């Protein structure tokens, strides 16, 4: 899967260093891709997006744990419907 990065979401390391506050604010609107020597090296995301990502990881892990612990298979779609995902 190729990652498509919009040009307005790209910041060079030097730009980030020169105006960190501006870019931290911009990260609240969506991920920023930090570039070094023309290639993406890191992604800066807002705290809310990070919390959501952690919640999704935790939910996925719990679903996998329940599925492996269960004698009968539970359809992933059934669990997603139950949790409104």
Secondary structure as UniProt FT lines:
FT   HELIX           7..9
FT   STRAND          10..12
FT   HELIX           13..18
FT   HELIX           20..27
FT   TURN            28..29
FT   STRAND          32..36
FT   TURN            37..38
FT   STRAND          39..44
FT   HELIX           47..69
FT   HELIX           76..82
FT   TURN            83..84
//
